[in-house]
Amino acid sequence: MPPSEFLITNARVYPVNGGTDRPVPASALAVRDGRIAAVGSPAEASTAVPEARRIDAEGRTLVPGFVDAHAHLHELGLALRRADLTDASSPDAVVEQLRAFVADHDPPSGAWLRGHGWDQTEWTPARLPSRSALDAAFPERPVWLTRTDVHAGWANTAALEATVGLDRLHEMSDPDGGHIHRDRTGIPTGVLIDAAMALVEDHIPPPSAAHQDRALSTALRHTARRGITSLHDAGAGLSALRRVRDFLEEDRFPLRLYAMIDGRGKTLEHLVADRC
C-alpha cells in the first residue's frame, strides 16, 4: 500500500466541484491519513502536508476514481485468465497463441483450454473456422474459444466429445435461437452460434475455488490499474458474494461494490433468511 501522506505536484488535477461547468485543473494534490487533504497550487497543497514526500506527476492527469455502473467482476477475472485471441489474424494465429498460452501457464494435463476474442471478419478469407485446426494442435485437451461478440463459440473434437457428443451433434437440428455450423457435407465444424453454445458451455467443469480466488485477484488488479474505485456487479451469485466477503475480511478487496444478486433462487433465499 502507498504511504498515507504525500504531495503530488506537476499534475493536472480535476476535482469534483459539484457543478456543471468543466472544472479548472489544479496542479497539486495533498494526501494525509489516506485521504485527500488539499487541492490547488503546490504552495497551497503543501500547507496541508508540509513534511510529506513529494511525487512529481510529470504532467499526468489526476481525476476522481471511476465508477463502472454495469460489470461482472468475477467473470472479468475468469476471462482475464483465458487466452486473449483479439489480435489473432487467422486460425493458424489462434493456434499459435494458444500454444504460447499453454507454455506460459502450464495448465494440468487434460484441463480445458479456454480463450476469447477471435473474429473471423478480420481474417483473410473472412470465414468461420473449423475444429480441424484445433484438433491438429490439441487432439486430447478440450478447447473452447468464444468469439469477440460472445455470440459464437469454437470447439475442438475433444470438447464436443466431452460435452454434447459429436455423433449426437451431427444428428441434432438447430436449437431454438441457435445454429450448429456445418461444412458442405453436413458435418459440424465445431462452431456453435448463440443458443447452440449451451451444448458445450453447460457441461464445462466449473473452475476450482483456488482458480476463482486467483481470478478475482486478477480482476481487482485490472480494475485498480484503470482507476476504477467503485463497481456495480450485475448478477452476483451466492458463491461470488461469499468470495467477496472472504476478501474483505482479509483486507484484499480495494473496491467499493454494489452487488446486484442473480435474481430469485438460493442467493435471494439465503440473504432473506440471514436477515430475518
N, C-alpha and C positions, 0 to 999 in steps of 0.2 A: 504494500500500500504506500502511496506517496506521503511525504511529511504533512502534518496537519496545518502548517503555517509556512506560507511562501508568497512571493510577489512576482507576478508575471508582467513584464514590460515589453515594449516594442511590438504590440499586438493591435489587432483591430477587434475590439470587444463590443459586441452588440448585446446590450442588456435588454431585458423585458421592461418596457416603460408603461405598459397598460393602455397605451393609446393606439390610434390607427395610423399615425404618422410613422414613417420609417425612422428608427432611432439613429442618432448620430453616433458613430463608433467612438469609444474611448480608446486609450492606448495602454491602460494598465488595469490590473485586477489583483486585489489582495485577498488572501485566504487565511483565516485564523480559526483554530479549533475545528478544522474541516469544513468551515462554512465561508461563503463569500462575505468579506468584511467591508470592502470598498471597491468602487469602480470609478475611474477618472484618469487624470494625468498621473504620471509616475510620482510627482511630488504629492498629489492628493492621496493616492492609494497607499503610498509608503508610510503616511502618518498612522495608518491602522496597524501596520506590522513593521515598525522601524528596524527591528533586528533580524527580520526574516531573510532567508536565502532568496536571491533574485534569479529569475529564469527569463532568458531572452527568447521571445517567441519568434524573432526574425521575420516579423511582418505577417505572421499567420493570423487567421481569423478565429476568434472565440465566440461561440454562440451558446445560448441555453441548450440543455440536453433535449434531444429529440424524443417525441412520443410516437410510437408506432401504434396506430389505432386498430389494426387488424393484422395479427400474426399468429403463427403456430410454432411456438418456441421449441417444443420437443421434436416436432417434425423437421424444423430447421436444423437442429443438431444432428439428427439422423441423416439428413440429406448432405450435410457438410462432411460426413464421414463415408460418403459414397464417391465413386469415381465421377469426376467432373468431365463431361463429354461435350461441353458447349463449344469448344474450339475444334472439334474433330471435323475434318473436311471430307471424310469418306468412310465407308465401312471398315476399310483397312486401317484408317487412322484411329477409329474407335477401338479396334482390337489392340493396336499398339499402346494406346493409353490405358487400356485395361491391363495389359501385361505389366506396364510400369507401375500401375496402382498395386497389383498383387506383389510385385517385387518390393515396393516401399512399405506395405502394410502387413505382409506375411500372414494372411488370414489362414485359419485352420483348414486342413485338407477336407474337402467336401462342403465347406461353408459356402453359402450363397454369395455370389459376386453381384453387387448392386451398383448401378450407375444412373446418371441423369443428364439430359441436356442435348442428346443427339437431335439433329434436324435435317431430314433428307432434302428439304428445299434449298439447303445451302451446298448440296453436293452436285457433282457433275459426273454422270447424269443424275437428275433430281428424281430418284425413285426410291420406294420403300426397300429396306434391306431384307436379307434372308438369314435364317438361322444357320445356314451352312458356313457363313463367315465366322460365327461364334463357335460352331462345333469343331472347326479345324483347330482352333486355339485352345478351347476348353471342352474337351469331349466328355468329361465326367463331372466337372463343377457346374452346378446350376447357375445360369446367368439371366438376370432380368434388368433391362435398361429402359427407363421411361423417357419419352420424348420431351423436348423443351416445353411444350404446352401442356404436358401431363394428360394428354388425350390419346396417347398410344404407348404401348409397351412392346419391347423386342426381346424375345426369349430364345435361348438355345434349346436343343432337343432334350438335354438333361433336365432343364427347368420344366418343360412341358411334361415329360415323363413323371417327374416328381409331384406334379400337381394334377392337371386335368387328364393326362394320358394322351399320347399322340394319336393312337387309334381312335379313341373316343372323340378327340377334337376333329379328326378327319370326317367322322360321321355326323357331327353336330351341324345344326343350322345356326345362323347368326342369332345371338340372344337379342331380346328387345333392347334397343338403344345402343347396340354394339355391332362390331363387324370382325369376323375372322378373315384376315387377309390370306389369299391363296395364290399359288402360281397358276400358270396357264393350264396345267393338268389337274387342278383342283386340290393340290397338296398344300396344307397350311405352311406358310412361310415362317411362322414364329412371331409375326406382328399381329397384335391384338389391339383393337381400337375401342375406346370408350367403355361401354358396359362389358365388353368381352375381356377387358383387362382383369376383371374379377376372377376369371377362370384360373389365373395364376396367383394374383395378389392375395386372394382369400386363403391361400394354402401355404404361403411363405412362412417358415417358422419365425415367431416373434423374436426380436433381439433380446439377449440376456440382460439381466439387471445391471451387470457391470458395463455392458455396452451402452445401455441407456444413460447411465451415470456419465460416462465419457462423452456421450453425445450432448447431454445438457451442458456440461462444462465447455464443450466446443461452441455451442450456441451462445453462451454467455460471453465468451471471449469475442466472438464475432460481433455481437451487438455492442459491446463496450468499445471496440475499436472504431465503430461507426457513430459514436456519440449518442447512442440510444440509451436513455436513462429510465424510461417508463414504457411499458408494453401491455397491450390488451391481447390476451391469449384466447383465441376463439376456439371453443370446443375442447376444453381441457377435461380429460378423464380422471378417474379416481387415482390411478397409479401415478399419473403425471403430477397431480396435486400433492400426493404423498412424497414424491421425489423432491418437489419444490420445498415442502416443509422440512425435509431432512437437510437440504442445502442451507435453508435459513438457519436451522439450529446449529449448523457447523460454520456459520458465517461465510458461506461460499456463494451467496446469491446477491449480486450488486444491483439488480433491477428493482424498480417498483412495478408490481404486477397486478393487473386487473384481470382475473381469470373468469371466463365465461364457461360454465360447465357444459358438458356434451349432451344436454337435453335430458329427457326422462330416462330413468334406469338406475343402476346401482350407485352412480355418483350422487344423484339427487337424493335418493333414499338414504344414503349414508349421511349426507350433510343435514338432512331434516332430522334424522334420529339423533345425530350428535348434538344438535342444538335444542332439542326438546326435553 
